[in-house]
Amino acid sequence: MLSSDRMGSFIRARVISTKQIEHFLVTEGKVKIVPKNGSAFLELFPQKNGISPSVSVENSKSGTIYSINIDIDLRLPSGLTLPGFNRFVVVLTKPNGEEMVFGTPWFPLIGFKKPIVSSTPAGKEGENLRFEGKQTVYPYLLTG
């Protein structure tokens, strides 16, 4: 059984490489992420309505798998380096301040980027970041 849940209304996006995470502490469905000393989340600056995550759920004999796809359209290039075999955790913020965590150090998201070019002078331009992956847990909420 495969269903897709399109999520919306995210106003902020941050990413961190799994190599930069010191602790990923899960308690009662919430997670606290502690970056390594000298590391921090990279703040992304999306275009208006530029954050589009989707989560598909697949149930099988081995359990539930959540397939994550997140597209983030940015106004300006992010400066994010995406080497081969990159691994990320993405945090998206809703207007009410609630933050959802996509990916884990054990089930990270892989990042891709491409330029956004327009064929018209008034069209959107910038950069598209796409994060994809699968995880065995429902996306966590971030705790302080």
C-alpha contacts under 8 A as a table, 3 or more apart, distances in Angstrom:
res1	aa1	res2	aa2	distance
1	M	57	V	7.80
1	M	58	E	5.80
1	M	59	N	6.11
2	L	56	S	6.67
2	L	57	V	5.66
2	L	58	E	5.04
2	L	59	N	7.46
3	S	56	S	5.57
3	S	57	V	5.65
3	S	58	E	7.28
4	S	54	S	7.02
4	S	55	V	5.91
4	S	56	S	4.32
4	S	57	V	6.61
5	D	54	S	5.92
5	D	55	V	5.39
5	D	56	S	6.14
6	R	52	S	7.91
6	R	53	P	6.57
6	R	54	S	4.60
6	R	55	V	6.54
7	M	52	S	7.10
7	M	53	P	5.76
7	M	54	S	5.79
7	M	55	V	7.70
8	G	51	I	7.60
8	G	52	S	6.52
8	G	53	P	7.09
9	S	49	N	7.50
9	S	51	I	7.92
9	S	94	K	5.98
9	S	95	P	6.86
10	F	13	A	7.82
10	F	49	N	7.77
10	F	51	I	6.17
10	F	52	S	7.95
10	F	92	L	6.20
10	F	93	T	5.39
10	F	94	K	4.47
10	F	95	P	6.55
11	I	46	P	7.93
11	I	49	N	7.56
11	I	51	I	7.31
11	I	92	L	7.43
11	I	93	T	5.79
11	I	94	K	5.76
11	I	95	P	6.11
12	R	44	L	7.33
12	R	45	F	7.40
12	R	46	P	7.27
12	R	51	I	7.98
12	R	92	L	5.66
12	R	93	T	4.97
12	R	94	K	7.25
13	A	43	E	6.38
13	A	44	L	5.49
13	A	45	F	7.33
13	A	46	P	7.48
13	A	51	I	7.75
13	A	90	V	7.14
13	A	91	V	5.80
13	A	92	L	4.65
13	A	93	T	6.45
14	R	41	F	5.92
14	R	42	L	5.42
14	R	43	E	4.60
14	R	44	L	5.66
14	R	90	V	5.88
14	R	91	V	5.20
14	R	92	L	6.57
15	V	41	F	5.41
15	V	42	L	5.26
15	V	43	E	6.84
15	V	44	L	7.71
15	V	88	F	6.57
15	V	89	V	5.78
15	V	90	V	4.52
15	V	91	V	6.20
16	I	20	Q	6.67
16	I	21	I	7.52
16	I	40	A	6.98
16	I	41	F	4.85
16	I	42	L	6.21
16	I	88	F	5.60
16	I	89	V	5.52
16	I	90	V	6.68
17	S	20	Q	5.38
17	S	21	I	7.09
17	S	86	N	7.53
17	S	87	R	5.74
17	S	88	F	4.40
17	S	89	V	6.40
18	T	21	I	5.33
18	T	87	R	5.79
18	T	88	F	5.38
18	T	89	V	6.55
18	T	104	T	7.78
18	T	105	P	5.44
18	T	108	P	7.27
19	K	87	R	7.89
20	Q	35	P	5.71
20	Q	36	K	5.43
20	Q	39	S	5.90
20	Q	40	A	7.52
21	I	24	F	7.03
21	I	33	I	7.00
21	I	34	V	6.04
21	I	35	P	4.40
21	I	36	K	5.39
21	I	39	S	7.97
21	I	105	P	7.96
22	E	33	I	7.78
22	E	34	V	5.54
22	E	35	P	5.14
22	E	36	K	4.58
23	H	32	K	7.73
23	H	33	I	5.87
23	H	34	V	5.01
23	H	35	P	6.96
23	H	36	K	7.95
24	F	31	V	6.65
24	F	32	K	5.91
24	F	33	I	4.77
24	F	34	V	6.52
24	F	104	T	7.86
24	F	105	P	7.54
25	L	31	V	5.38
25	L	32	K	5.12
25	L	33	I	6.47
26	V	29	G	6.50
26	V	30	K	5.65
26	V	31	V	4.34
26	V	32	K	6.57
27	T	30	K	5.36
27	T	31	V	6.18
29	G	140	Y	5.83
29	G	141	L	6.88
30	K	140	Y	5.35
30	K	141	L	4.81
30	K	142	L	5.68
30	K	143	T	6.07
31	V	140	Y	6.25
31	V	141	L	6.24
31	V	142	L	5.07
31	V	143	T	5.72
32	K	142	L	5.97
32	K	143	T	5.31
32	K	144	G	6.39
33	I	142	L	7.76
35	P	38	G	7.89
35	P	39	S	5.60
35	P	40	A	5.81
35	P	41	F	7.71
36	K	39	S	5.31
36	K	40	A	7.67
44	L	74	L	7.24
44	L	78	S	6.53
45	F	74	L	5.65
45	F	75	R	6.52
45	F	76	L	7.43
45	F	78	S	7.79
46	P	49	N	7.67
46	P	50	G	5.35
46	P	51	I	6.76
46	P	72	I	6.35
46	P	73	D	5.49
46	P	74	L	4.14
46	P	75	R	5.92
47	Q	50	G	4.73
47	Q	51	I	7.93
47	Q	73	D	5.80
47	Q	74	L	5.20
47	Q	75	R	5.24
49	N	52	S	7.83
50	G	71	D	7.69
50	G	72	I	5.49
50	G	73	D	4.76
50	G	74	L	6.96
51	I	70	I	7.30
51	I	71	D	5.95
51	I	72	I	4.58
51	I	73	D	6.52
52	S	70	I	5.67
52	S	71	D	5.06
52	S	72	I	6.31
53	P	68	I	7.36
53	P	69	N	5.70
53	P	70	I	4.05
53	P	71	D	6.14
54	S	68	I	6.05
54	S	69	N	5.34
54	S	70	I	6.27
55	V	66	Y	6.30
55	V	67	S	5.54
55	V	68	I	4.83
55	V	69	N	6.53
56	S	66	Y	5.66
56	S	67	S	5.03
56	S	68	I	6.74
57	V	64	T	6.88
57	V	65	I	5.88
57	V	66	Y	4.79
57	V	67	S	6.41
58	E	64	T	5.71
58	E	65	I	5.25
58	E	66	Y	6.53
58	E	67	S	7.92
59	N	62	S	7.91
59	N	63	G	5.82
59	N	64	T	4.52
59	N	65	I	6.47
60	S	63	G	5.24
60	S	64	T	6.30
63	G	136	T	7.79
64	T	136	T	6.12
64	T	137	V	7.82
65	I	134	K	6.55
65	I	135	Q	5.87
65	I	136	T	4.89
65	I	137	V	7.38
66	Y	134	K	5.48
66	Y	135	Q	5.27
66	Y	136	T	6.07
66	Y	137	V	6.98
66	Y	138	Y	6.85
67	S	132	E	7.59
67	S	133	G	5.92
67	S	134	K	4.42
67	S	135	Q	6.65
68	I	102	F	7.41
68	I	109	L	7.88
68	I	131	F	7.65
68	I	132	E	5.46
68	I	133	G	5.27
68	I	134	K	5.85
68	I	135	Q	7.76
69	N	130	R	7.10
69	N	131	F	5.77
69	N	132	E	4.64
69	N	133	G	6.87
70	I	130	R	5.52
70	I	131	F	5.10
70	I	132	E	6.54
71	D	128	N	6.80
71	D	129	L	5.81
71	D	130	R	4.53
71	D	131	F	6.65
72	I	128	N	5.62
72	I	129	L	5.12
72	I	130	R	6.35
73	D	116	I	7.92
73	D	126	G	7.06
73	D	127	E	5.85
73	D	128	N	4.49
73	D	129	L	6.46
74	L	77	P	6.79
74	L	78	S	7.35
74	L	126	G	5.48
74	L	127	E	5.06
74	L	128	N	6.05
74	L	129	L	7.66
75	R	125	E	6.76
75	R	126	G	4.72
75	R	127	E	6.71
76	L	126	G	4.98
76	L	127	E	6.32
77	P	126	G	6.21
77	P	127	E	5.46
78	S	127	E	7.40
82	L	86	N	5.99
82	L	111	G	6.59
82	L	112	F	6.92
82	L	113	K	7.93
83	P	86	N	5.57
85	F	110	I	7.27
86	N	110	I	5.77
86	N	111	G	6.60
87	R	105	P	7.98
87	R	108	P	5.27
87	R	109	L	5.54
87	R	110	I	5.14
87	R	111	G	7.10
88	F	103	G	6.91
88	F	104	T	7.79
88	F	105	P	7.74
88	F	108	P	5.38
88	F	109	L	5.04
88	F	110	I	6.22
88	F	111	G	7.09
89	V	101	V	7.00
89	V	102	F	5.87
89	V	103	G	4.83
89	V	104	T	5.90
89	V	105	P	7.29
89	V	108	P	6.05
89	V	109	L	6.23
90	V	101	V	5.88
90	V	102	F	5.17
90	V	103	G	6.56
90	V	109	L	7.78
91	V	99	E	6.35
91	V	100	M	5.60
91	V	101	V	4.63
91	V	102	F	6.29
91	V	142	L	7.99
92	L	99	E	5.55
92	L	100	M	5.37
92	L	101	V	6.68
93	T	97	G	5.94
93	T	98	E	5.75
93	T	99	E	4.37
93	T	100	M	6.47
94	K	97	G	5.39
94	K	98	E	5.41
94	K	99	E	6.31
95	P	98	E	7.44
98	E	141	L	7.28
98	E	142	L	7.59
99	E	141	L	5.71
99	E	142	L	5.38
100	M	139	P	6.38
100	M	140	Y	5.77
100	M	141	L	4.61
100	M	142	L	5.95
101	V	139	P	5.54
101	V	140	Y	5.13
101	V	141	L	5.91
101	V	142	L	6.30
102	F	109	L	7.61
102	F	139	P	5.40
102	F	140	Y	7.15
103	G	107	F	5.66
103	G	108	P	4.58
103	G	109	L	5.39
103	G	133	G	7.20
103	G	134	K	7.62
103	G	135	Q	6.60
103	G	139	P	7.42
104	T	107	F	4.88
104	T	108	P	4.97
104	T	109	L	7.78
104	T	135	Q	7.63
105	P	108	P	5.41
107	F	133	G	7.30
107	F	134	K	6.50
107	F	135	Q	5.29
107	F	136	T	7.81
108	P	133	G	6.49
108	P	134	K	7.70
108	P	135	Q	7.74
109	L	131	F	5.63
109	L	132	E	5.08
109	L	133	G	4.56
109	L	134	K	7.41
110	I	131	F	5.37
110	I	132	E	5.33
110	I	133	G	6.25
111	G	129	L	6.86
111	G	130	R	5.65
111	G	131	F	4.49
111	G	132	E	6.70
112	F	129	L	5.74
112	F	130	R	5.14
112	F	131	F	6.43
113	K	127	E	6.96
113	K	128	N	5.50
113	K	129	L	4.49
113	K	130	R	6.19
114	K	127	E	5.85
114	K	128	N	5.35
114	K	129	L	6.79
115	P	125	E	7.61
115	P	126	G	6.01
115	P	127	E	4.41
115	P	128	N	6.04
116	I	124	K	7.06
116	I	125	E	4.88
116	I	126	G	4.96
116	I	127	E	5.06
116	I	128	N	6.23
117	V	123	G	7.96
117	V	124	K	6.89
117	V	125	E	4.97
117	V	126	G	6.96
118	S	121	P	7.19
118	S	122	A	7.98
118	S	123	G	5.10
118	S	124	K	5.90
118	S	125	E	6.00
119	S	123	G	6.95
120	T	123	G	5.21
135	Q	138	Y	7.69
137	V	140	Y	7.80
